[in-house]
Amino acid sequence: MQVCIFEDINYEKLEPLIFSRPTYDLVCGINTLREKILRAYPGIKYSLHCRPYLTTLLRFQNPGIEINNVEDDECLFVNGSILAPKNLSDIIPLNNKKDILYMSGETIVAAHVSGQKLNEVKSHMHELLSEANFSGLPIEKIEIQNIEYVWDLINNNGNELISDYEYLISKKKNRLNGTILEGAHLIEKENIFIEEGAQIKSGAILDASEGPIYIDKNATVFPNAVVEGPVYLGNSAQIKSCARIYENVSIGKISKVGGEVEDSIILPLTNKQHSGFIGHAYLGSWVNLGADTNCSDLKNNYGSVKVYVNGEVVNSGSQFLGLIIGDHSKTAINTMFNTGTVVGFSCNVFGAGFPNKYIPSFSWGGSDAVTTYDLERSIETAKRVMARREKAMHDVEEKLFRKVFDITKKERRKRGYPY
């Protein structure tokens, strides 16, 4: 018996963040969707299923893990877009003796498959999986939340921060392991966990009265920064001096964050270290926001925010929603974004005024004019940025850049870009 975490046909609704990763590697709370699924089945052998163009990347990132292949005679397929609850293994047990399809509403949650039916599914492992792949199986209706859009991750981040915190500290003994300098203030310190090597500098305030705070290994909170939980600060990440980090914020490893942030998820290796506000936002990896970059997360009429998603305008149903920005994108100083703005993969945004609420991948410009960001120049810039983190771009990552450029060409042409 093994578990296979798969991507379904609805992955495009999570653009632009999924251009460079499968859906299950998106973060909500402290952990990825994949990690939440796997901890429900500790020690289980597992494989990963993804879109064909991500196969080589996932093999590079996950040595020893089977990609788009199932070896065993029984398999529990689990949809990588679900927000796995703590009791997932009770709802969907491994020891089920019969083949069955688990559905939540119209969404596939999981399927236990064996025998000839498993052989049929195996023959389609290089395609996106849908309900049709599991046709003929008896259906059991359950209720598990599915992440359909990026704002689902943002809106659930607070609760997931608390849930992930409780899971992680249950395996720890001492809570305050790093260096807490004289003059730092910890409020409700029983709700604060600080890993070894982390440093809380003089004048910093960690306030866990409204939710827990987890400071990971070698992270630093600089003087006079204020952090109000629930908040997660990743391995070797930094919260800069005088930053105001409010509730429901996740900051990935080796990121630098300053200014004012609330209700946002920041993936690893991203810089937003200067003044400026972001709220109800989701920032990909290798993003850099210039000084005084701001986003609105609330309309003047207090209505729900509409967002451009995969070729159509979608009503998010959320009153608060800010910036969604893909990997390797950059903004100049004083850049302003309207509510619900989506910026694609590897964009360079600059200029006065508000740019369009949808900026296709590989865009160069802002409110005055936008054109295509030359592919070779974008790759060269990314290599320089990565070198600053002492990381060289691997051939696999460069090929991904070129692939994303190709698959996003249609959106640019629709808006009159030259290529």
DRENSEGU-403594 format. One record per residue: residue in three letters; x, y negated, z negated of N, C-alpha, C, O in turn. Coordinates in steps of 0.001 Angstrom, whole numbers, plus 500000, padded with zeros to 6 digits. Atoms other than C-alpha are relative to their C-alpha. Example, Ala and Ser with C-alpha at 12.3 -4.5 7.8 and 13.67 -1.06 7.14 Angstrom:
Ala500890501190500000512300504500492200500900498800500000501936498819499335
Ser499180501190500060513670501060492860499230498910499270499739497802499101
END
This chain:
Met500854501200500000500000500000500000500883498759500000501848498679499241
Gln499311501283500011501245496522500828498982498890500203497831499133500566
Val500806501188499754499874493000501032500573499279501209501790499152501338
Cys499585500845498878500005490966504238499254498673499894498026498635499974
Ile500605501336500052499394487230503901499954499468501430500988499348502087
Phe500148500323498581497999486059507227499468498589500224498873497971499342
Glu500583501263499536497123482901509131498759500311500825498755501225501650
Asp501200499784499189493621482644510528499900498942501095500799498117501252
Ile500133500834498807492308480780513559499737498532499684499726497699500590
Asn500337501383500360491498477602511614501191499185499535501012498117498949
Tyr498802500680500502495098476586510894500128498567500509500695497718499821
Glu499816501317499383494886473553513228499363498872499188499741497711499344
Lys500634501037500808492665471713510755500960499423498960500668498402498338
Leu499006500477500961495755471313508572501161499286500680502220499109500078
Glu498996500829499344497724469356511169500107498650499263499124498169498701
Pro498765499623499314500268467778511127500951500837499142502046501180499589
Leu499084499332500925501728469611508123500323501421500424501367501958500056
Ile499779498606499622501370473048509708500800500153501300501043501278501737
Phe499179499860498802503399472241512826501296500744499691501804501479500538
Ser498681499472500335506551473331510982499961501039498884501006501409498349
Arg500119498979501057505211475864508455498646500692500125497700500107500651
Pro501310499346500044502447478437508064499130499387498910499637498717498011
Thr500931500614500955499367477434506096500334500362498560500200499530497663
Tyr499777499539501370500357479493503060501256499431499354501501499679498173
Asp498840500661500594503581477500502575499719498546499657500645497796499350
Leu500385501314500499501659474326501781499867500055498480499461501069497911
Val500012500096501460501862473177498161498682499411499521498136498486500122
Cys501107500610500740498938472540495843500288500243498530500304501393498091
Gly499543499854501370499910471885492239501508500091499972502189499239500543
Ile498556499780500045503398473215491511500435500984501077501534500868501618
Asn499625498893499123503358476265493776499327499932501354498369499184501552
Thr500627499874498686502571477115497379498804500942499917498645501681498946
Leu501139499087499933499408478932498387500485501448500018499844502325499439
Arg499422498654499966501588481975499093500384500474498597500071501601498213
Glu499551499622501342503093481974495595498826500310499082498916501202498239
Lys501174499754500843499653481806493990499384501369500313498908502059499412
Ile500523498684499625498525484878495958500890501104499445500394502065498857
Leu499077498930500370501633486922495214500080500212498497500289501339498048
Arg499901499789501443501650486289491484498782500750499450498802501227498316
Ala501148499188500411498231487951491328500299501483500147499635502318499533
Tyr499634498607499772499903491158492524501505500157499759502257500383500707
Pro498562500026500285503293491172490753500706501271500459500251502388500217
Gly499178498877499552505957493350492335499536500677501266500168501632501718
Ile500543499327498827503857494232495363500899499774501219501456498690501389
Lys499340500161498707505552494847498700499090499163500888497884499399500952
Tyr500858500850499176504372492175501102500690499632501302501914499695501419
Ser499507500517498731504744490905504647499242498712500310498252498386499655
Leu500595501278499624503871487616506342499577500036501464500265500599502315
His500500500108498638501803486933509435499907498515500339499511497707499500
Cys500008501416499623502068483675511381499792499858501501499780500842502241
Arg500030500300498572501665481981514745501305500465500654502363500417500027
Pro498792499457499367504106483440517294501205499067499968502322499527499733
Tyr498829500878499904506286480311517589500684499766498653501804499258498610
Leu499382500131501318506917480317513812500741501265499560501388501278498513
Thr499445498706500413508114483933513759501491499919499694501936500364498636
Thr498542500074500185511836483210514193500347499144498785501252499484498023
Leu499757500862501153511712480388511644499753500744498698500555500648497769
Leu500310499284501240510053482591509021501005501116499727501339501379498572
Arg498963498980500213512573485377509578501275499358499454501948499930498597
Phe498829500739500475515340482820509053499824499586498541500766499659497753
Gln500264500495501353513693481478505884499733501112498997499882500905497793
Asn500418498910500895512613484862504466500719501300500347500085502261500783
Pro499273498772499666515383487426504955499491501183499182499250501075497980
Gly500463498793500677514255490944504143498500500169499953498009501226499556
Ile501469499928499987510539490156504509499525500269501428499942499587502365
Glu500548499697498680508656491709507416499091498854500466498246498366499716
Ile500813501064499410507128489090509717499197500589501164499756501217502063
Asn500915499490498961504118489981511889500139501511500191500109502024501310
Asn499877498542499949504530493635511011499508500599498686499812500093497607
Val500452499251501169502826496064508636500557501407500115500345502076501126
Glu499343498698499957504752499232507765499184501110499354499241502254499803
Asp500656498966500789502518501057505276498705500487500646498242499934501643
Asp501225499394499466499423503201505863498732499341499480497638499573499995
Glu501101500802500525497218500914503788500499498575499839501667498350499523
Cys499586501398500134497254497140503708498828499156499519497695499306499977
Leu500958501017500399495431494391501895500394498709500692501375498070500312
Phe499784501274499312495285491442504280499352498889499180498171498972498843
Val500526501119500780494880488175502358500195498715500798501295498428501269
Asn499954501254499255494056484875504047500889498995499275500636498655498120
Gly499040500912500617496947482486503386499473498611499725500180497792499138
Ser500560501330500264494626479476503259499105499966498763498519498927498459
Ile500838500030501200492779480529500104500763499377498844501992499425498794
Leu499443500520501245493355478804496778499769501083498956498719501129498313
Ala500185498789500795493932481967494777499773499683498523500591498993497915
Pro500230500189501435492383481948491277500859500955499179501459501887499715
Lys499189499158500890494103483502488266499549501457500043500369502368499931
Asn500538498632500038491821486543488433499806500592501388498922501426501586
Leu500143499497498632492298487219492150500051501524500055499274502142500782
Ser499861498543499948493400490811491495498805500723499389498593501902499672
Asp501239499398500500490180491451489548498900499934501056498112500868501209
Ile501007500173498958488031490093492373500309500883501201499415501479501801
Ile499562499203498854490073491845495060501071500971499508502259500661499598
Pro499018499061500574491739494915493479500796500736501073500321500950502188
Leu499163499226499081494587496806495106499559501454500094499771502110501114
Asn500320498570500060493216500188494077498640500343500586498069501389500278
Asn501262499703499332490076499941496179500175501215500917501100501258501728
Lys499853498751499264489521503370497701499340499977501383499415500957502124
Lys500679500048498706487540502187500723500397498735500743500779497734500136
Asp499747501177499178488095499805503598498838499030499835497675499431499803
Ile501036501001500272486228496566503060500490498625500425501686498342500377
Leu499710501379499615486083492965504285499372499067498969498168499129498719
Tyr500478500961501000485797490209501659499783498648500672500691498093501290
Met500350501280499386484014487059502815499524499024498929498814499395497995
Ser500538501085500816483410483745501089499338499015500948500023498281501659
Gly500698500766498976480726481971503076500319500580501370500106501768501610
Glu499635499558498661481931482142506698501491500276500123501986500516501224
Thr498542499868499980485600482521505724500445501376499552499975501896498541
Ile499369498753500432487595485734505610500930499673498839501789498799498953
Val499089500138501129489267485965502214501043501109500042502236500845499885
Ala499083498863499993490794489438502471499331501193500664498118501213500874
Ala500525498753499439490418492869504021500917501143499602502126501088499826
His499256498773500284491496496275502748499799500928501187498672501302501509
Val500090499266498736492318498310505855500965501188499979502081501090499469
Ser499158498808499892493675501802506500499620500764501267498704500377501992
Gly500353499090498913493662504566509104500016499370501371500854498519501670
Gln500061500465498621492674503899512692499745498506500083500277497829500963
Lys500279501439499973491321500445511881501275499212499753501482498168500371
Leu498735500687500247494721499451510493500872500029501253501531499039501570
Asn499225499926498758496377500670513696499508498979501013500305498392501745
Glu500554501012499089494023498424515665500472498608499615500872497823500474
Val499559501324500457494890495400513522501491499814500269501922498735500676
Lys498554500084499762498615496183513801500306499625501446501274498913501713
Ser499753500275498576498357496002517592499735498542500366500079498101501463
His500299501424499748497174492363517279500759499073499046500369497921498857
Met499303500784501014499714491154514710500728498779500564501138497897499809
His499352501174499403501251488705517186498967498976500487499287498068501254
Glu501067500954499707497927486890517511499470499459498677499743500014497613
Leu500697500482501194495943484783515072498857500951499675498170501439500573
Leu501027499051500415493577486939513065498675499287499733498642498151499260
Ser501342500529500210489834486388512903499107501122499499499559502254499332
Glu500948499000500476486724488197511687499864501151500991499591502289500610
Ala500129498955498968486656490075514990501015501118499814500735502265500161
Asn498984498973500221489865491906514039499580501023498951500103502137498910
Phe500437499116501083488051493421511054498550500435500184497892500857499233
Ser501388499621499725484728494129512738499773501467499681500659502303499860
Gly500354498632500348482951497261511598500223500349498545499719501365498066
Leu499784499745501419484148497027508005498796499529499194498202498505499532
Pro501063500501500878481506496769505271500444498691499348501618498511499023
Ile499677501342500501481321493216503936499551499854498554498441500239498187
Glu500341500371501376481415492136500306500143498488499869501195497927500175
Lys499992501448500168480508488525499552500593499642498642500190500188497615
Ile499392500503501228482663486748496969500102498487500113499831497923501173
Glu499833501452499979483322483126496021501434499650499622501824499739498457
Ile498629500474500193486895481906496442500197498794500907499795498815502071
Gln499840501221499216487862478440497609501021500171501109502087500755500915
Asn499114500000498846489417478091501038500471498578500270499685497632500210
Ile499462501309499641491718475214501965499770499791501488500424500421502320
Glu500364500221498600490199473902505184500720498793500581501211498839501709
Tyr499365501241499561491616470368505428501056499572498984501084500067497857
Val498924500459500885494611468561503934499436499371498733500020499517497659
Trp500542500646501204492381466592501573499495501016498985499326500675497814
Asp500343498965500980491287469884499996501186500262499070501002500498497875
Leu498797499841500815494883470262498799500156498837499038500467499030497863
Ile499863501200500834494957466686497506498961500001498877499288499728497722
Asn501080500074500987491599466918495737500104501076498919499589500897497816
Asn499840498919500981492520470181493985501332499950499267501613500802498425
Asn498640499998500533496032469137493037500048499882498476500873500532497832
Gly499987500172501451495227468032489486499726501296499262500478501671498362
Asn500337498735500662493550471276488458501075501057500220501377501841499320
Glu498963499015499712496239473336490170501292499696499251502012500619498870
Leu498843500358500823498992471404488380499853500601498600500803501160498054
Ile500244499461501351497427472425485069500080501520500015500704502118499138
Ser500008498543499917496874476027486152501410500559500203501806501515499536
Asp498632499533499737500405476451487544500899499766498790501740500603498462
Tyr499216500304501204501906474772484470499776501080498938500730501594498354
Glu500311498991501015500121477194482152500610501347500352501103502055499474
Tyr499411498732499581501292480166484203501515499994499799502080500956499279
Leu498541500045500055504917479037484358500538499948498574501524500616498263
Ile499449500113501355505373478087480710499669501227499156500278501436498107
Ser500315498782500765503765481346479548501178500962499972501238501850499121
Lys498834499135499930507046483000480518501240499335499402502337499889499471
Lys498871500750500553509242480390478775499942499999498478498884500204497883
Lys499944500090501458510395480065475174500104498546499559499152497985499018
Asn499810501395500415511843476612474551499436499050501040499537499303502241
Arg500658500922499077510027473649476058500887498829500414500817498389501562
Leu499190501178499710512541470793475870501457500431500102502187500428499111
Asn498688499410499798515725472182477381501016499032500592502217499254500441
Gly499085500944499370517233469234479254500523498971499012500433499152497798
Thr499453501091500808518853466030477998498984498872499907498560498324500924
Ile500940501100500233516513463463476463500776498919499263501062499060498074
Leu499154501033500582518473460283475831499229499152498996498006499034499060
Glu500604500860501010517839457998472900499269498836500682499799498212501601
Gly500799501069499409515113455489473720498986500492501014498138499722501464
Ala501052499421499165513122457846475939498823500362499108499014500731497950
His501200499771500807509532458336474768499175501126500620498778501050501782
Leu500820498875499574507637461624475033498722500010499173498767500182497955
Ile501294500051500661503926461397474207499288501339500226499185501814501357
Glu500581498650499942502141464689473393501034500979500560500787501681501541
Lys498884499205499471505469466488473821499710501496500053500410502236500745
Glu500365498582499909503794469854473242499435500346501373499324501523501717
Asn500500499792498635502368469389476774501052499659501048500729499479502222
Ile498904500347499088505768468614478312501009501137500025501413501645498979
Phe498950498989499855508231471158479689501136499403500812500916498877501904
Ile498823500549499340511762470092480629501034501113500151501501501671499158
Glu499062498919499715514090472609482315501438499575499699501733498393499522
Glu498579500241500223517828472936481739500572499125501118500214499268502287
Gly499336500868499036519954470293483435499232498738500336499787497811500927
Ala500788501211499755517118467772483644500412498906499019500925499188497937
Gln499621501123500848517678464314482206498899498945499988498430498493501033
Ile500982501065500192515197461817480789500760498821499397501220498912498259
Lys499129501101500409516968458445480504499278499014499091498052499020498986
Ser500516500962500979516512455660477971498939499099500625499099498608501743
Gly501072500876499536513306453677478326498942500697500825497881500125501074
Ala501013499247499240511500456357480342498877500442499064499114500734497891
Ile501165499561500767508004457283479161499345501170500718498940501050501875
Leu500758498858499501506488460728479689498763500138499134498857500471497953
Asp501260500001500740502830460607478671499143501178500462498562501153501547
Ala500761498790499657501145464029478631498683500069499265498134501155499083
Ser501249499993500760498057462960476707498802500371500860497794500840500332
Glu501119499675499111495824463456479776500288501205500881499442501600501683
Gly499653498837499187497646466416481331501471500312499864502253499439499490
Pro498616499576500225500904468399481269500977499381500997500597498930502078
Ile498910500475499152504238467300482716501073501080500040501521501552498995
Tyr498955498991499822506768469780484128501162499339500748501013498917501894
Ile498791500552499399510296468482484817500934501176500288501397501838499359
Asp499240498812499619512268471108486755501506499777499855501954498686499504
Lys498556500014500209515983471917486676500681498843500730500384498551501889
Asn499125501029499431518462469081487259499255498774500535499844497953501238
Ala500756501195499613515683466533487857500342498851499057500807499072497938
Thr499667501181500798516125462977486574498842499016500012498288498699501064
Val500944501113500126513668460402485273500820498794499539501380498800498443
Phe499127501146500243515427457030485399499400499054498955498226499178498606
Pro500470500926501044515171454201482807498745499232500418498599498809501564
Asn501201500836499866511819452435482390498984500536501004498065499819501398
Ala501043499367499190509918454850484618498884500499499084499135500916497953
Val501162499534500758506409455765483444499356501149500766499016501011501941
Val500587498805499379505016459242484154498813500435499157498962500716497968
Glu501221499599500702501422460133483224499465501288500630499105501316501807
Gly500390498703499492500451463789483552498524500109500350497718499263499961
Pro499116498920499585499508466040485063500915499616501172500479499034502166
Val498978500322499002502741465686487076501026501128500032501352501721499004
Tyr498877499072499834505387468025488467501122499282500729500896498650501761
Leu498804500539499364508936466866489286500923501165500317501358501880499415
Gly499290498807499551510869469417491330501479500005499704502045499019499232
Asn498574499773500222514386470779491100500838498916500673500734498693501879
Ser499056501025499517517002467999491455499313498776500604499962497983501286
Ala500705501196499535514318465415492284500223498848499028500674499047497900
Gln499776501196500811514440461858490958498769499105500009498147498886501048
Ile500971501082500112511902459369489679500800498758499639501436498711498586
Lys499099501138500120513575455980490068499516499003498935498378499061498470
Ser500289500976501055513702453098487585498742499190500312498511498771501447
Cys501214500828499947510445451259486927498887500593500865497904499916501169
Ala501071499341499252508417453773488935498792500194499096498932500330497881
Arg501240499676500714504773454303487921499381501203500692498779501092501761
Ile500526498746499451503792457911488524498783500371499171498903500768498012
Tyr501234499746500711500166458403487592499577501460500163500362502291500620
Glu500453498623500093498064461543487292499940500697501364499816500064502412
Asn500230499106498859497868464478489731501016499800501129500653499718502303
Val498923500193499023501237464009491456500963501183499951501413501581498877
Ser499008498937499845503502466810492726501144499476500854500919498978501957
Ile498826500504499299507041465892493779500950501179500232501408501802499275
Gly499182498854499657509103468521495606501477499804499710501917498699499393
Lys498586500014500356512745469379495071500805499020500866500488498796502034
Ile499037500900499347515533466937496005499302498816500660499797498282501653
Ser500678501209499525513024464133496604500313498842499067500635499045497897
Lys499792501203500794513449460555495402498748499140500111498293498811501206
Val501295500689499997510355458649494353500042498792499078500472498886497928
Gly500128501219500787509819455093493160498697499308500339497857499858501052
Gly501229500747499757507120452431493224498836500602499248498993501091498129
Glu501240499565500656503539453432492434499386501149500788499138501038501988
Val500536498796499347502149456893493175498906500587499126499055500671497906
Glu501039499276500734498907458615492195499339501014500916499246500805502126
Asp500789498986499285496998461745493240500620500365501342499943500324502370
Ser499298499737498742499593462727495840500906501211499883501348501584498796
Ile499086498867499890501680465680496992501147499593500920500929499144502045
Ile498801500355499238505237465081498182500844501264500129501316501801499128
Leu499249498768499782507022468046499745501506499748499847501935498594499821
Pro498566500158500264510764468699499226500736499131501013500350499023502177
Leu499036500713499159513551466494500585499421498747500644499805498368501750
Thr500636501217499497511408463389501025500356498814499109500473498948497891
Asn499656501221500720512280459813500047498877498976500068498449498562501145
Lys500868501171500139509825457221498797500508499290498732499811499184497723
Gln499331500424501219512236455614496414499912498503499717500472498036498725
His500097501447500198511369451916496772498585499602499576497705500451499431
Ser501318500520500363508438449713495793498992500306501098499352500568502246
Gly501071499685499063505094450295497448499082501036499380499498501808498516
Phe501013499111500573501915452235496697499599501078500991499369500796502167
Ile500711498953499267500719455611497938499058500694499025499404500937497869
Gly500983499323500820497608457293496626499182500974500824498883500708501988
His500778498960499305495647460440497545500629500288501358499962500310502393
Ala499199499816498790498398461134500064500661501370499993500766502027498957
Tyr499232498758499867500269464161501375501161499702500940500957499408502118
Leu498802500284499220503860463657502562500739501301500275500987502083499357
Gly499235498819499640505719466374504463501439499912499522501777499039498723
Ser498585499984500356509422467201504115500813499122500946500424498889502090
Trp499082500840499240512286465001505321499340498698500463499735498117501474
Val500653501291499725509976461964505315500772498903499283501303499130498196
Asn499419501154500676511399458524504519499072498806500165498805498366501284
Leu500851501190499982509126455617503573500850498789499648501461498742498580
Gly499230501213500238510785452218503876499433499190498845498290499386498432
Ala500391500814501148510643449681501058498683499278500262498455498734501342
Asp501306500664499946507158448306500356499072500580501055498187499885501554
Thr501015499291499222505409450868502532498804500250499078498967500749497965
Asn501214499863500794501816450911501277498924500713500800498866500600502025
Cys501181499456499338498710452904502035498767499681499162498808499683497932
Ser501293500146500670495106452169501217499407501380499816499504502224500708
Asp500688498716500186493207455072499693498534499819499634497871500766499210
Leu501407500285500309489823453371499185499489498933500956500091497867501081
Lys500585500970499077487609451622501744499356498850499233498926499025498093
Asn500600501162500652486299448144500943498526500206499680498000499597498748
Asn501418499737500272482733449474501126499797501229499116498665501647498872
Tyr500038498853500915483615452433498845499346501234500628498894502133499919
Gly500586498851499324482329454851501471500993501132500158502172500986499835
Ser499112498855499780483724458272502355500905499716501206500517499022502145
Val498964500297499003486862458237504504499910500985501160499806502195500956
Lys499983499166498802486828459525508079501431500142500503502226499204500449
Val498632499667499616489936461213509464499993500660501371499089501426501703
Tyr499839499352498706491122462209512926500730501326499789501875501351499337
Val499434498666500231491745465963512815499852500840501256498742501098501721
Asn500015499049498886492721468176515730499026499583501104498227500389501581
Gly500761500470498851491067466031518375498626499444499719497934499026500647
Glu501317500556500297487955464900516538500013499257498668500864499497497811
Val500123500754501247486889462501513807499137500793499030498027501208499364
Val500674499194501011485877464307510612499747499137498771500636498422498308
Asn500314500682501254484089462835507607500532500858498859500072501980498647
Ser499359499220501064486231463938504672499084500242498810499303501167498028
Gly500841499907501183483436463431502163500681499478498747500112499539497657
Ser499235500520501134486101461875499922499974498477499995500182497838501026
Gln499957501453500125485864458335498638501440499502499993501727498390500435
Phe498580500358500060489628458321498062500791500907500933500753502129500795
Leu499095499246499140492036459388500797500974499024500657500569498056501301
Gly498978500907499483495311457778501795500696500524501233500053500812502243
Leu499146499683498861498180458745504089500323501492500054500638502105499034
Ile499536498639499740498886462171505600501093499888501051500846499389502149
Ile498872500229499100502319462290507228500827501272500155501163501934499173
Gly499289498769499701504178465123508930501497499922499751502041498850499485
Asp498562499901500251507769466288508520500807499077500922500421498818502062
His498997500759499251510710464117509663499491498654500506500110498062501390
Ser500492501314499579508602460961510054500544498912499086500857499162497922
Lys499387501117500711509871457525508979499126498759500148498411498600501138
Thr500647501310499890508421454094508229501013498910499704501946499116498928
Ala499154501155500259510100450690508290499515499274498743498456499598498205
Ile500421500783501159509958448216505417498686499284500304498417498886501438
Asn501270500740499926506564446609504744498979500630500945498086499940501437
Thr501001499318499169504665449217506775498710500181499212498739500526498031
Met501306499891500656500934449273505993499135501031500719499067501053501948
Phe500879498980499429498531452179506497498600499862499426498417499609498236
Asn501393500036500424494754452179506373499602501323499352500351502299499398
Thr500516498769500607492655454754504515499937501112501043499564500885502194
Gly500137498839499140492824458227505994500850499982501254500453500546502274
Thr499117500014498836495731457552508358500788501295500085501286501799499079
Val499233498774499747497393460608509913501173499652500913500991499108502002
Val498781500217499227500990460368511133500608501371500281500803502164499361
Gly499542498676499610502350463338513050501425500319499636502035499647498805
Phe498644499505500210505656465177513100500992499088500721500768498711501872
Ser498888500758499413508857463152513733499544498719500694499764498529501889
Cys500394501318499510507370459687514145500897498924499375501440499109498286
Asn499295501161500535509115456329513688499034498824500087498776498302501171
Val501071500992500044506545453746512575500553498681499470501197498645498422
Phe499490501310500416507351450032512364499132498910500613498314499169501496
Gly500728501136499455505950446566513031498962499456499038498582500116498071
Ala500979500667500859503472444122511495498607500577500227498337501213501247
Gly501387499566499868499810444896510873499827501477499755500786502202499492
Phe500318498596500222498043448221510499500091500771501317499441500385502288
Pro500009499165498791498904450897513087498689500767500096497876500736499173
Asn501194499173499830496196453176514464499894501028498877500897501405498271
Lys500214499020501068494662455628512006500431501402500405500480502300499565
Tyr499421498732499571495983458494514114501216499704500862501108499033501889
Ile498751500218499281499609458481515277500536501375500398500983502132499535
Pro499574498659499566500535461532517399501458500283499665502250499359499476
Ser498616499605500238503719463464516754500922499403501065500535499238502221
Phe498984500597499136506878461952518268499538498654500569499676498374501759
Ser500374501374499628505487458410518307501089499033499543501758499256498534
Trp499006501028500302507734455328518320499308498649500130498951498233501232
Gly500633501313499953506217451967517351498979499827498895499019500518497877
Gly500983500310501031503277450531515434498780499333500577498255499766501603
Ser501261500629499602500333448165515749500106499266501336499110499146502050
Asp499856500754498750501767446187518683500044500911501220499341500675502203
Ala499868499063498882502754449057520957500619501289499492501424501285498561
Val499457498699500374503526452754520702500371500756501269499654500715502268
Thr499589499157498884505435455038523026500561501300499453500497501554498250
Thr499452498715500423507092458441522935501368499828499368502228499121499893
Tyr498691499947500653509956458975520518500809501061500725500489502248500658
Asp499205499095499192512605460513522740500437501218499189500933501082498071
Leu499732498766500719513124464153521779501454500106499559501727500453498409
Glu498588499854500354516931464109521888500399499014498906501171499354498010
Arg499705500993501051517100460915519816499399500427498666500018500242497618
Ser500646499579501246514662462326517269500775501136499347500922501168498125
Ile499209498896500547516726465500516880501307499487499417501725499914498340
Glu498741500549500503519937463517516512499799499273498677500630499390497777
Thr500301500680501267518341461359513794499766501002498889500266500836497776
Ala500277498975501015517067464427511968501291500663499532501442500948498344
Lys498726499395500379520556465941512032500782499081499058501403499549498103
Arg499301500941500884522005462771510478499366499986498614500061499975497598
Val500709500011501287519330462746507780500330501269499209500601501198498011
Met499726498746500679519911466404506962501452500071499519501734500647498469
Ala498593500001500400523679465890506846500202499224498698501097499549497918
Arg499901500750501255523163463352504054499652500864498798500045500555497672
Arg500314499037501055521772466253502030500920501228500092500658502280499508
Glu499009498937499822524771468359503061499382501265500602499705502391500225
Lys500663498889499314522590470495505298500116499785501499499798498707502002
Ala499923500058498545523232471235508960498729500585500597498184501567500093
Met501183499462499322520315471741511314500355501306500699501251501341501542
His499773498695499380520203475408512288499364500027501390498418499288501663
Asp500568499866498653519525476423515896498511500312499958497747499837500798
Val501414499659500141516213477875514734499172498752499738498075498609500279
Glu500721501238500321515177474487513328499965499053501189498972498357501402
Glu499993500847498808516234472662516489499002500516501043498308499732501689
Lys500979499417499064514195475070518621498574499686499553497689499473500383
Leu501321500358500505511229474370516350499654498568500388498534498294500819
Phe500212501391499582511636470624517003499508499959501444498518499298501755
Arg500342500033498576511500471261520741498622500620500251497870500145501102
Lys501304499366499838508498473559520423498875499070499555497859498951500239
Val501026500920500485506527471047518343499812498852500985498688498400501205
Phe500103501047498982507326468380520940499112500466501156498271499710501643
Asp500787499472498878505841470610523650498529500158499643497660499782500430
Ile501397499710500319502682471608521799499215498743499616497986498777499560
Thr500694501249500340501903467996520810499950499021501173499459497901501027
Lys499951500878498831502404466556524305498596499577500441498395498449500891
Lys501365500296499563498679466740525053499421498803499271498786497949499890
Glu500538501125500778497775464340522213500649498686500412499977497655500440
Arg499342501240499571500371461799523374499476499545501354499211498360501554
Arg500482500363498666499219461907526979498571499465499948498204498580500721
Lys501367500469500154495633461436525872499958498511499642498991497813499944
Arg499914501400500426496735458084524446500901499156500890501279498041500528
Gly499273500778499013498706457005527498501505499969499822502178499160500461
Tyr498554499945500147502207457890526317500610500539501287499946501278502014
Pro499398499536498743504683458537529164500259501504500043500260502097501122
Tyr499764498551500002505400462120528037499882500526498585500044501724498356
END
